[in-house]
Amino acid sequence: MKHKYQIFKIKGKKFIVKLDYNELTKEYDYHMYIRHLITPQQAIAAYFTKTTELYNKDYNRFEAYSQELNIMVYYTYLKKEDILLITAFSYGGLYE
């Protein structure tokens, strides 16, 4: 199966989001939505409103939490302005 990605350009940054094949719809959909019911727009909003952030060197990723949105977002930088959104989920939510 080929991997597909979608790019969102917001506030001078490029956010790259992975798409997975959805067996139910027989189409590609956002990985984070299939797994956690979080849209890329919600993850990007959480990135910009993050209240805490730490770097997890074991997984080579940043883990940020937006208290305002109650969303945890995992990401890494591909370049200074290019951000790969690994996943996002509601913190403590039903689909965590």
Secondary structure, DSSP 8 states (H G I E B T S, - for coil): ---EEEEEEETTEEEEEEEEEETTTTEEEEHHHHHHS--HHHHHHHHHT-SEEEEETTTTEEEEEETTTTEEEEEEESSSSEEEEEEEEETTSTT-
